[in-house]
Amino acid sequence: MSKNAISNSVIRRLPRYYRFLGELEENGYVRISSRELSEKMGFTASQIRQDFNCFGEFGQQGYGYNVSELRRQIGLILGLDRKTPIILMGAGNLGKAIATHIDFNNRGFELIGAFDINSDIIGRQIGKIIVMHISELEYFCKKNKPTAAILCIPQEAAEKETDRLISCGIRAFWNFTHYDLRIKYSDVVVENVHLGDSLTTLSYSLNSLEQEEKQNEDS
């Protein structure tokens, strides 16, 4: 099946499969069936088989899946064997937390640079890198050739800096701003992360659960 024909919902389940298979591997599992996976993950066995079949035949009839090999194959599909150079734009509280706590090397990336305009931050070390002034961006990109960027900058600066980054060869964005890059840049890869939206979704789910519980009490 063409990668373009694979649904976004299938792709978004792959990291969960990868993480869960890693936990199974750590607990000594050698093989597992789609039925066993479904019981542990909350997906149907049919859905699991369909998801994996989008990328090839990984299991054997009557044997199931080899946990280590399946995880390795999913890692290759996700591109985790790569070390794509990525830079951080905005080294404030959020950017610092990302640079410090995200394990980039096991997620297909290598964080090689961080930039800010705040003189109190420039020159400080976050994680394993030193924060540079934004004026150094073009020279750094020409020399080190990053192809991805993390945006932790104010929304009002996002469009200008995105133009700048694209001219420097950036093709993929992990976007923590509220600026929708896809409106202007249809040919780049964007993963939007809206923490406020996620919390609002949690609020909706909690509200729905409480309403359902109240209805059950009243019935």
C-alpha positions, 0 to 999 in steps of 0.5 A: 500500500502506498504511504499516501494511502495510509490513514492518519489514524493508523500512523498516529497509532504506530508510536503507541505500538512501538512504545508498548512493544518496548514495554513487552520486550523489557518484560521478557515477551518473545512473541505475542498474538494480535488477540493478546495485543488487543486485550492489553492495548484496548484495540480490536485484534482485527484493527491491529492486524489491519494496521500492521498489514498496511506496511507488510506481513509481520506475523505468522499464522499460528505463531503471532508476532515476534515482539523484538522484530515487530518493534524494530520494523515499526521503528524503521517505518517511523524513521527512528533509525535516522538522526535528523538534525533539528533545532529549537527556536525559543529557549524559554521555559517550554523550550528548555523543558523540551530540550532537557527532557525529550529523548531526541536520539531515540525518536529519530532526531538529534537536537543540534542547536537552540536560538533565542533573542533574550540576552538572559538566556543566550549563552546558557546551556540547556541539555547538551547545547548552548543557546545562541542568538537568533542572528546566528541562525543563517550561518549555523544552518548553512554550516550544520544543515538542520532539516527540522525545527521546534517552534516555541516562539510567540505566535506573532513571531512565528510567520516571520521566523518560519519564512526564515527557517524555510529559506535556511532549508528547514522542511519539518516543524514541531509547532508549539505556537498557535500559528497554522503553518499549513495555510501558507506552507503546503509543502512542509511537514508540520506536527502541531502541538496545542497543549491548551487544546489537549487540556480542553479536550480532557475537560470535555471528556471529564464533563461527559463522564460526569454527565453519564454518571449522573444520568445513570444515578437518575435512571 
